[in-house]
Amino acid sequence: MKVAEKKGGSFEPIPVGIHNAMCIGVVGIGEQEFMGKTKTQVIVSWEMMDLKEEKDGEQVPRVHSEFLAASLGNEEYPTALRKILQGWRGKPFTSEELHGFDMKNIVGVPCILMFKTKDSGKGTQIAEAMKYSGDKYTPHFPTLFYDPEEHDESVFQQIPEWIRERINRPGAQVAAVASQPATPETGDIADDDIPF
């Protein structure tokens, strides 16, 4: 039997810098094991307004997805998700909001994302998020919200295959997985009208 090096795909990371984006997906993937630790995770996906790629002969917006712990942490040790959401909102969470924040509220909402090189030196990740104050934007791709508390098979099938595989992989623990489509606001969003 012969073995060989596994070659990486042709995936190109989002360039370092500041980019306009809109959240088009929030998918709860349940408990996932990574580097010996188990955490409840969510995958958040953004459509990049100013970055395009060719797919099937058409120029379409690029999409960036990040695995994030489904937690806000605490004041002393905030999670990456909490830092992103607070920058996006332009304000910290109130004590009442910290009791439970509905992730559905970010689907269809634009923002500005700052990307940095990962500590490993391979690829990029979100370093910071900020309020968006640009022109109205209509996403090219459909929006999606998936919450692991109820199940809707028709919406589950709309989730990208690579995420469905992550949800269903051995060792993942997701209760009867839930999903529901999100319908973003299509009107203009003023700085003080961000719905979360």
Backbone bond lengths (Angstrom), bond angles and torsions (degrees), N, CA, C in turn:
res aa  C-N    CA-C-N  psi(-1)  N-CA   C-N-CA  omega(-1)  CA-C   N-CA-C  phi
1 M - - - 1.452 - - 1.520 108.89 -
2 K 1.301 116.36 133.81 1.463 121.50 178.22 1.518 109.43 -107.02
3 V 1.307 115.48 145.41 1.457 120.72 175.46 1.519 108.44 -124.22
4 A 1.321 116.53 155.37 1.465 120.46 -178.17 1.520 109.35 -143.31
5 E 1.311 114.04 163.60 1.461 120.33 177.64 1.520 109.67 -64.53
6 K 1.309 115.88 139.76 1.460 120.62 176.06 1.518 108.46 -84.65
7 K 1.295 115.19 121.11 1.465 120.73 179.49 1.517 110.17 -83.27
8 G 1.321 116.93 139.05 1.462 121.08 177.82 1.509 110.61 -72.99
9 G 1.321 115.36 162.88 1.452 120.16 178.08 1.516 110.24 -75.64
10 S 1.322 115.34 -172.19 1.460 120.42 -178.01 1.531 110.94 -95.21
11 F 1.333 115.73 20.70 1.459 120.12 -178.27 1.527 110.61 -61.05
12 E 1.312 115.13 130.34 1.470 120.58 178.74 1.525 108.25 -111.87
13 P 1.335 117.94 122.35 1.466 119.38 -178.58 1.525 112.53 -66.24
14 I 1.326 114.99 158.88 1.465 120.46 175.04 1.532 107.50 -63.70
15 P 1.327 118.94 133.81 1.468 120.62 -179.00 1.532 112.40 -60.70
16 V 1.314 114.89 145.90 1.469 120.78 174.30 1.521 108.68 -58.70
17 G 1.314 116.96 137.80 1.459 120.79 178.67 1.515 111.51 134.02
18 I 1.317 115.62 -164.90 1.465 122.78 -174.81 1.530 109.66 -105.16
19 H 1.335 115.14 132.89 1.469 121.25 -177.67 1.519 110.48 -139.70
20 N 1.334 115.71 143.04 1.455 121.02 172.66 1.527 109.30 -79.59
21 A 1.328 116.52 139.86 1.460 120.05 -176.35 1.521 110.32 -149.18
22 M 1.328 115.75 162.90 1.460 121.37 172.17 1.517 108.58 -132.12
23 C 1.313 116.59 134.68 1.457 120.38 177.55 1.523 108.47 -70.95
24 I 1.334 116.21 122.46 1.467 119.69 179.54 1.522 111.95 -114.38
25 G 1.333 117.51 -6.39 1.454 117.36 -179.63 1.510 113.88 -159.24
26 V 1.335 115.06 139.29 1.454 122.88 170.91 1.518 105.62 -132.37
27 V 1.332 115.59 117.84 1.463 120.41 -177.42 1.518 109.56 -126.82
28 G 1.320 116.67 115.12 1.456 120.59 173.74 1.520 108.82 -74.48
29 I 1.323 117.50 128.15 1.471 120.30 -177.84 1.524 112.15 -114.31
30 G 1.337 116.87 8.90 1.457 119.96 175.67 1.514 113.46 73.75
31 E 1.317 116.20 -160.50 1.461 121.45 -178.82 1.521 109.97 -78.81
32 Q 1.325 115.70 127.03 1.453 122.29 -179.39 1.520 109.04 -127.80
33 E 1.321 115.93 141.59 1.458 119.59 178.37 1.515 109.33 -94.90
34 F 1.323 115.84 132.88 1.462 121.54 178.44 1.515 108.62 -146.19
35 M 1.310 116.13 121.96 1.464 122.99 179.35 1.530 111.44 52.27
36 G 1.317 115.55 44.67 1.459 121.03 174.97 1.513 115.23 81.08
37 K 1.323 118.19 0.15 1.462 120.82 179.59 1.525 109.66 -118.09
38 T 1.319 115.75 146.06 1.464 120.94 177.88 1.521 108.98 -108.79
39 K 1.322 115.27 127.62 1.458 120.66 -179.99 1.521 109.84 -137.43
40 T 1.330 115.92 147.10 1.459 119.88 171.95 1.522 106.56 -79.32
41 Q 1.334 115.35 126.41 1.459 119.64 -173.20 1.521 112.98 -123.82
42 V 1.306 113.82 161.32 1.454 122.46 174.28 1.528 106.90 -134.98
43 I 1.317 115.44 144.56 1.464 120.27 174.31 1.525 107.04 -106.79
44 V 1.321 115.61 121.94 1.463 121.24 177.60 1.525 107.62 -108.49
45 S 1.331 116.31 130.73 1.464 121.75 -178.32 1.521 110.88 -118.59
46 W 1.317 114.32 137.63 1.467 121.38 179.12 1.521 110.07 -121.65
47 E 1.326 116.14 138.16 1.462 121.67 170.37 1.518 107.11 -88.71
48 M 1.330 116.96 124.61 1.457 121.90 -177.68 1.530 109.09 -84.05
49 M 1.306 116.41 113.29 1.470 121.08 -175.04 1.524 112.76 -63.79
50 D 1.316 116.84 -34.19 1.467 120.11 -171.31 1.518 114.33 -108.17
51 L 1.335 117.84 11.37 1.464 121.27 179.37 1.522 109.34 -126.31
52 K 1.320 116.66 127.80 1.471 121.46 -178.63 1.524 110.61 -119.83
53 E 1.328 114.24 158.84 1.460 121.27 172.48 1.524 107.90 -144.87
54 E 1.316 116.12 159.95 1.458 119.30 -179.02 1.519 110.08 -93.39
55 K 1.336 115.29 128.57 1.462 121.98 175.55 1.510 107.57 -136.93
56 D 1.325 115.15 123.03 1.466 120.91 179.44 1.518 111.92 53.40
57 G 1.341 115.47 40.39 1.458 120.60 176.17 1.514 114.62 77.65
58 E 1.330 117.41 8.77 1.466 121.33 -179.07 1.518 109.83 -123.59
59 Q 1.339 116.32 142.27 1.462 120.95 175.03 1.529 108.32 -83.89
60 V 1.325 115.91 117.90 1.467 120.73 -178.59 1.526 109.25 -127.13
61 P 1.332 117.37 157.15 1.469 119.51 178.84 1.529 110.83 -64.35
62 R 1.313 115.81 145.82 1.460 120.74 173.99 1.518 108.97 -76.13
63 V 1.310 116.31 153.45 1.463 122.41 178.55 1.518 108.24 -121.13
64 H 1.323 115.45 134.86 1.469 121.68 176.37 1.518 108.38 -117.43
65 S 1.334 116.90 130.65 1.460 122.04 178.34 1.516 109.66 -122.98
66 E 1.333 115.68 142.70 1.465 120.28 176.89 1.521 110.34 -130.73
67 F 1.340 114.76 139.11 1.456 121.79 171.74 1.527 106.58 -82.21
68 L 1.331 116.73 127.45 1.455 120.83 -179.45 1.526 109.30 -134.69
69 A 1.330 116.39 145.14 1.458 120.28 174.47 1.520 107.96 -63.33
70 A 1.331 116.33 133.52 1.460 120.84 -178.66 1.523 109.79 -81.40
71 S 1.318 115.20 63.90 1.457 122.19 -176.69 1.527 108.78 -155.96
72 L 1.331 115.46 153.22 1.465 119.75 174.93 1.519 111.63 -96.67
73 G 1.350 117.16 -4.48 1.460 119.71 -178.33 1.520 109.75 65.69
74 N 1.331 116.37 -146.24 1.464 120.20 176.01 1.525 109.18 -138.23
75 E 1.315 115.99 179.06 1.468 121.02 -176.04 1.523 112.13 -57.66
76 E 1.345 115.51 -41.01 1.463 120.06 -177.79 1.526 112.06 -75.71
77 Y 1.339 116.36 -37.11 1.466 121.17 -179.10 1.528 109.95 -128.01
78 P 1.331 117.41 73.52 1.466 119.35 179.79 1.528 110.50 -70.96
79 T 1.332 116.06 145.21 1.462 120.17 176.90 1.525 109.80 -77.36
80 A 1.332 115.54 167.74 1.468 120.14 175.54 1.521 110.23 -60.17
81 L 1.337 116.85 -37.91 1.457 120.55 179.15 1.528 110.89 -61.27
82 R 1.309 116.61 -44.75 1.472 119.86 179.84 1.527 111.10 -62.02
83 K 1.317 117.42 -42.72 1.469 120.62 179.71 1.530 110.81 -62.22
84 I 1.342 115.90 -42.87 1.463 120.02 179.53 1.522 110.23 -63.15
85 L 1.343 116.85 -48.96 1.461 120.36 -177.38 1.520 112.36 -63.16
86 Q 1.334 117.65 -41.06 1.467 119.89 -179.48 1.517 111.96 -67.53
87 G 1.336 117.52 -38.69 1.456 119.56 175.54 1.517 111.34 -64.95
88 W 1.314 116.28 -40.82 1.465 123.88 179.73 1.528 110.07 -62.22
89 R 1.321 115.56 -44.25 1.464 121.42 179.04 1.513 112.14 -72.41
90 G 1.339 116.05 -30.62 1.455 120.83 -175.26 1.507 112.32 80.42
91 K 1.330 116.88 18.67 1.464 121.16 179.80 1.531 108.81 -163.51
92 P 1.331 117.15 154.41 1.468 120.07 177.69 1.524 110.53 -73.98
93 F 1.326 116.03 164.78 1.456 121.11 175.38 1.524 110.03 -73.40
94 T 1.314 116.13 145.91 1.463 120.32 172.71 1.530 107.55 -79.11
95 S 1.318 116.73 164.09 1.460 119.97 178.92 1.524 110.50 -60.99
96 E 1.320 117.76 -33.86 1.469 120.79 177.77 1.522 111.05 -66.99
97 E 1.333 117.37 -43.29 1.471 121.10 -179.95 1.513 111.78 -65.10
98 L 1.322 117.10 -29.24 1.457 120.61 -178.83 1.527 112.69 -70.06
99 H 1.329 117.04 -14.04 1.470 119.95 176.37 1.520 111.61 -74.80
100 G 1.309 117.38 -17.18 1.450 120.27 178.85 1.509 111.45 170.75
101 F 1.332 116.64 115.04 1.458 122.00 -179.82 1.522 108.50 -111.20
102 D 1.324 117.82 127.52 1.456 122.88 -178.71 1.531 109.84 -83.49
103 M 1.324 116.07 110.47 1.465 121.21 -177.91 1.524 112.83 -64.68
104 K 1.321 117.57 -17.49 1.463 120.17 178.25 1.526 110.94 -61.11
105 N 1.342 116.07 -25.18 1.469 120.58 -176.43 1.526 114.18 -66.09
106 I 1.328 118.40 -18.49 1.465 118.82 -177.39 1.524 113.05 -92.20
107 V 1.341 117.64 -13.12 1.463 120.61 -178.01 1.528 109.33 -69.68
108 G 1.331 115.82 128.45 1.456 121.28 -179.12 1.514 114.17 85.51
109 V 1.337 116.36 6.68 1.472 120.64 -178.68 1.534 109.57 -103.43
110 P 1.342 117.81 129.18 1.470 120.38 178.77 1.518 111.98 -78.81
111 C 1.312 115.22 160.79 1.461 121.12 177.25 1.524 108.59 -159.26
112 I 1.309 115.30 177.86 1.464 122.17 172.55 1.521 106.18 -114.38
113 L 1.316 117.01 129.34 1.464 121.64 -179.33 1.529 110.20 -115.17
114 M 1.315 115.90 133.86 1.454 120.80 174.52 1.530 107.56 -105.34
115 F 1.319 116.13 125.26 1.462 121.64 -178.60 1.524 111.22 -104.26
116 K 1.324 114.93 142.28 1.461 121.78 176.09 1.523 108.78 -128.84
117 T 1.329 115.97 163.45 1.457 120.82 175.15 1.524 109.00 -71.34
118 K 1.323 117.02 137.37 1.465 120.92 178.06 1.525 109.69 -62.77
119 D 1.331 116.12 154.08 1.461 121.02 179.46 1.521 111.62 -57.29
120 S 1.331 116.91 -30.76 1.468 121.16 179.53 1.522 111.67 -70.82
121 G 1.337 116.29 -15.31 1.464 120.41 -177.69 1.519 112.83 86.66
122 K 1.340 116.69 -4.50 1.467 120.81 -178.62 1.511 109.62 -111.06
123 G 1.313 116.84 112.48 1.448 120.98 178.12 1.522 112.91 85.95
124 T 1.326 114.52 -176.82 1.461 121.06 -179.65 1.525 109.58 -129.65
125 Q 1.328 114.66 164.76 1.454 120.72 176.69 1.517 108.66 -149.27
126 I 1.318 115.51 167.70 1.457 120.17 179.91 1.524 109.27 -73.03
127 A 1.309 115.68 126.71 1.463 121.05 176.98 1.517 110.35 -96.55
128 E 1.335 115.75 -32.63 1.456 120.10 -174.17 1.522 109.21 -161.45
129 A 1.321 115.88 152.49 1.465 121.43 174.16 1.521 108.38 -125.56
130 M 1.333 115.90 150.68 1.454 121.72 -179.08 1.522 109.73 -140.70
131 K 1.334 115.49 163.88 1.460 120.81 176.82 1.525 110.45 -62.32
132 Y 1.320 115.25 146.06 1.462 122.74 175.66 1.515 108.81 -99.42
133 S 1.311 117.64 133.80 1.467 120.30 178.49 1.519 111.22 -130.92
134 G 1.325 116.08 22.26 1.461 119.71 -178.96 1.513 113.03 -86.00
135 D 1.327 115.12 -161.60 1.461 121.93 -178.69 1.520 110.71 -71.07
136 K 1.317 114.69 159.82 1.461 121.79 175.99 1.530 108.88 -56.30
137 Y 1.327 116.55 142.06 1.461 120.28 -178.66 1.527 109.17 -133.67
138 T 1.314 115.43 132.05 1.464 121.28 174.88 1.521 107.92 -107.29
139 P 1.328 118.70 122.33 1.463 119.96 -176.70 1.523 113.18 -67.41
140 H 1.303 115.30 146.66 1.464 122.19 176.94 1.530 109.89 -74.67
141 F 1.340 116.42 -41.34 1.460 121.40 -176.77 1.532 110.61 -93.41
142 P 1.335 116.67 152.19 1.468 118.74 177.90 1.523 111.13 -67.27
143 T 1.326 116.04 152.14 1.462 120.88 178.23 1.530 109.15 -90.98
144 L 1.339 114.77 156.75 1.458 119.74 -174.62 1.519 110.50 -149.97
145 F 1.317 115.50 137.40 1.461 120.80 173.65 1.521 108.38 -130.28
146 Y 1.326 116.20 129.55 1.463 121.59 -175.66 1.525 108.89 -135.34
147 D 1.320 115.81 116.89 1.456 121.90 -175.44 1.524 109.59 -119.47
148 P 1.331 118.47 126.56 1.463 119.34 -176.17 1.531 114.76 -74.89
149 E 1.313 117.51 55.60 1.465 120.62 174.94 1.519 112.86 -129.49
150 E 1.312 118.08 -25.52 1.466 122.93 176.87 1.520 106.53 -135.99
151 H 1.328 116.24 161.09 1.461 118.39 -177.08 1.525 111.75 -124.22
152 D 1.330 114.82 133.54 1.462 122.58 174.14 1.522 105.59 -133.84
153 E 1.321 116.61 103.12 1.466 121.67 -173.31 1.522 112.35 -59.39
154 S 1.332 117.48 -35.76 1.466 119.55 -177.71 1.524 111.08 -64.68
155 V 1.335 117.50 -37.20 1.457 120.17 178.96 1.527 109.97 -78.16
156 F 1.325 116.63 -37.06 1.459 120.14 177.25 1.530 110.60 -54.47
157 Q 1.342 116.52 -39.75 1.457 120.76 -179.18 1.527 112.51 -69.80
158 Q 1.344 118.03 -15.62 1.470 120.97 177.45 1.520 112.18 -82.49
159 I 1.326 116.37 -14.71 1.471 120.40 179.22 1.524 108.12 -68.94
160 P 1.339 118.31 137.60 1.463 119.57 178.29 1.535 111.58 -52.03
161 E 1.319 114.65 143.45 1.473 120.68 -174.59 1.528 112.82 -55.87
162 W 1.336 117.35 -39.14 1.470 119.13 -176.88 1.529 111.13 -65.60
163 I 1.346 117.13 -29.28 1.463 119.66 177.12 1.527 110.21 -77.90
164 R 1.334 117.50 -39.52 1.472 119.71 176.60 1.525 110.77 -60.19
165 E 1.324 116.13 -39.37 1.470 119.64 177.98 1.521 110.99 -63.68
166 R 1.319 117.17 -37.44 1.467 121.37 178.54 1.534 110.13 -65.33
167 I 1.323 116.31 -42.32 1.462 121.10 179.50 1.530 110.52 -63.56
168 N 1.329 116.65 -40.95 1.458 121.43 -173.84 1.524 114.78 -91.71
169 R 1.321 118.34 0.86 1.455 118.71 -175.66 1.533 110.78 -69.01
170 P 1.341 116.64 154.49 1.465 120.35 -179.93 1.525 111.44 -57.20
171 G 1.317 116.42 136.62 1.459 121.07 179.03 1.510 113.77 93.81
172 A 1.331 117.04 -19.34 1.468 119.44 177.64 1.520 108.35 -74.14
173 Q 1.306 116.30 140.19 1.459 120.59 -179.24 1.517 109.53 -122.08
174 V 1.312 113.82 103.02 1.454 119.60 177.18 1.513 106.83 -126.91
175 A 1.313 116.26 125.64 1.456 120.02 177.09 1.508 107.99 -63.47
176 A 1.285 119.06 171.41 1.457 123.16 178.70 1.522 108.44 -38.78
177 V 1.285 115.33 97.30 1.452 123.01 -164.42 1.517 113.20 -63.23
178 A 1.329 115.40 139.59 1.459 120.44 -173.31 1.497 112.85 -109.30
179 S 1.288 115.73 157.83 1.444 118.92 175.39 1.507 110.48 -162.38
180 Q 1.314 113.89 153.24 1.451 119.63 174.05 1.518 107.82 -162.50
181 P 1.340 116.73 142.68 1.457 118.32 -179.47 1.515 110.95 -70.30
182 A 1.296 115.19 150.02 1.465 120.04 176.79 1.507 108.13 -106.25
183 T 1.305 117.04 143.27 1.452 121.42 177.93 1.510 108.36 -120.01
184 P 1.343 117.27 99.67 1.460 119.94 -176.93 1.520 112.28 -70.74
185 E 1.315 114.42 156.23 1.456 120.32 173.17 1.524 107.84 -66.19
186 T 1.297 117.01 143.53 1.465 119.12 -179.88 1.521 112.07 -107.86
187 G 1.324 117.18 -5.04 1.462 119.70 179.85 1.511 111.99 -81.88
188 D 1.319 115.99 175.86 1.455 120.69 177.59 1.522 109.90 -67.85
189 I 1.328 115.88 145.08 1.464 121.17 179.14 1.519 107.93 -115.53
190 A 1.320 115.48 115.43 1.469 119.92 177.69 1.517 109.17 -77.72
191 D 1.334 116.40 161.82 1.457 121.19 -178.62 1.516 113.41 -51.99
192 D 1.331 116.68 -37.73 1.461 118.64 -176.34 1.515 112.80 -95.58
193 D 1.351 117.37 10.72 1.459 121.20 -178.79 1.517 113.27 -108.70
194 I 1.320 118.98 11.85 1.454 119.43 179.96 1.524 107.94 -61.33
195 P 1.353 116.90 124.90 1.462 120.42 -168.86 1.526 114.84 -80.33
196 F 1.314 118.03 34.34 1.468 119.09 174.03 1.496 110.35 -155.22
